[in-house]
Amino acid sequence: MGQGQITAADGGTWKLGDLVVTRIGFGAMRLPQTGRALVADAVPRDRDAAISVLRRAIELGVNHIDTAAFYFSPLRSANELINSALAPYPDDLVIVTKVGPGRDPSGEWGRAARPDQLRGQVEENLRQLGRDHLDVVNLRVMPSMTSIAEHVGALAELRQAGLIRHLGVSGVTPERLAEAQAIAPVVCVQNRYGIGAGAQEHAFVDACGEQGIAFVPYFTIAGAGGGAGVTGTENADVLAVARARGATAAQIRLAWALQRGPQVLVIPGTGDLGHLAANVAAAALRLTGDEMIRLTSV
Ligand SMILES: NC(=O)c1ccc[n+]([C@@H]2O[C@H](COP(=O)([O-])OP(=O)(O)OC[C@H]3O[C@@H](n4cnc5c(N)ncnc54)[C@H](OP(=O)(O)O)[C@@H]3O)[C@@H](O)[C@H]2O)c1
C-alpha cells in the first residue's frame, strides 16, 4: 500500500458486539456474477477477477464483509469465493452472513425458511466459509413472515450453542426490531437506505444509533436501481455536490451515509477494482453541513 493511500480505517470503526469493524465494509452479493444478482440465469463472473477484488478489499483495510449462502450464480458462490480468496482468514476479519430466504440449488426462489430450517442454513454458511462459528448472522425478514419471534428464538439457540457470535435483523420495521430484541440482543439492522429515503427511514437510523445498534444500509450506491445496480441516471443534487467536491456520485452517496451517524456501516458491492478503491476513498470525504442538508432533502 502506497504512502498516503486512503484506507478503510480513515472512515473509523464500530463495534458489532465485541467485534471491531471498519465502517467501510464490502458487500459480496455482486461477486458471483456480472449484471443482475440473484437470478437463476445470472452470468458467472470471472473467478480470478472476483478473488482479486476480495484480496484488494483486505489490502485496503476493509475488515467487514457481508455475504450469504444464497449469493450464488450457476458457477460461483460468494461464500466459496471469500473462502478461496481469504482463508486462512485475518484475525480481525468479521464476516456477516444472513439466513431466512429460500433459494434452491438451481437458483429459483422458494418459501422463506421455517424456524427449524435455520440451523441447516447456518451450517451451510459454516461449510462454505470453512469456519466453526459465524461472527454475525442477520435474519432476513421476508414479507410473508407475520411474526419473527420463533425464527429469532431458533437463532438465539444456535448462538447459545456457539455456532453464532452475534445476531442482526434485515428488512425490518422498528416494531420487528423490538420483537427480536425481546428475545435476544441484536447488534445490527440491515435495511435498504440511502439518499432519497423518507422521514421514517431517517428516524429509524437515528433510533438505532440511540440504542447502540449498527445500521447497515444496502443499495446505498445503487439507490433506485436496487438489484439492477447503478442505472446511469443520477440525481441532480448528488451530481452537483460531486462536481463541487471533485468526487463521484457513488462516493457522495457513501460519504452521506457515513455522516448520518457513527452507527452507520456501509457495505458497497462491486466487482470492479477501480470502484472498490473509490468506495474506500470515500472514507476520507467529509461533507459540509449545507451539503448534508441538501442531500438529505433530495
Ligand atoms: N439484506 C438485504 O436484503 C440485502 C439486499 C441487497 C444487498 N445486500 C447487501 O448489500 C450489499 C450492497 O448492495 P449492492 O451491492 O446491491 O448495492 P450498492 O453497493 O448500492 O451498489 C452496487 C452497484 O453499484 C455499482 N458500483 C459500486 N461501486 C461503484 C462506484 N464506485 N462507482 C460506480 N458504480 C459503483 C456496482 O457495479 P460495479 O460492479 O460495476 O461496480 C453495482 O451495480 C450487497 O453486496 C449485499 O452484501 C443486502
The ligand as a Gaussian input file, in Angstrom:
#p B3LYP/6-31G(d) Opt

LIG

0 1
 N      -30.212000      -7.554000       3.409000
 C      -30.628000      -7.487000       2.169000
 O      -31.794000      -7.757000       1.863000
 C      -29.681000      -7.065000       1.086000
 C      -30.189000      -6.771000      -0.189000
 C      -29.298000      -6.378000      -1.160000
 C      -27.934000      -6.276000      -0.883000
 N      -27.467000      -6.586000       0.366000
 C      -26.027000      -6.456000       0.684000
 O      -25.684000      -5.104000       0.499000
 C      -24.551000      -5.001000      -0.377000
 C      -24.675000      -3.697000      -1.162000
 O      -25.733000      -3.796000      -2.070000
 P      -25.471000      -3.782000      -3.646000
 O      -24.140000      -4.339000      -3.928000
 O      -26.633000      -4.396000      -4.291000
 O      -25.638000      -2.248000      -3.982000
 P      -24.707000      -0.969000      -3.899000
 O      -23.481000      -1.231000      -3.127000
 O      -25.567000       0.153000      -3.538000
 O      -24.356000      -0.765000      -5.430000
 C      -23.748000      -1.726000      -6.202000
 C      -23.856000      -1.247000      -7.638000
 O      -23.115000      -0.051000      -7.787000
 C      -22.012000      -0.247000      -8.664000
 N      -20.873000       0.426000      -8.018000
 C      -20.237000       0.076000      -6.894000
 N      -19.263000       0.960000      -6.596000
 C      -19.306000       1.909000      -7.572000
 C      -18.541000       3.072000      -7.832000
 N      -17.552000       3.468000      -7.025000
 N      -18.859000       3.814000      -8.931000
 C      -19.870000       3.434000      -9.760000
 N      -20.610000       2.335000      -9.575000
 C      -20.328000       1.568000      -8.483000
 C      -21.862000      -1.738000      -8.808000
 O      -21.431000      -2.101000     -10.089000
 P      -19.862000      -2.490000     -10.377000
 O      -19.709000      -3.945000     -10.030000
 O      -19.739000      -2.203000     -11.827000
 O      -19.017000      -1.614000      -9.522000
 C      -23.300000      -2.215000      -8.621000
 O      -24.027000      -2.045000      -9.820000
 C      -24.632000      -6.266000      -1.234000
 O      -23.416000      -6.572000      -1.862000
 C      -25.096000      -7.271000      -0.229000
 O      -23.973000      -7.750000       0.517000
 C      -28.329000      -6.955000       1.349000

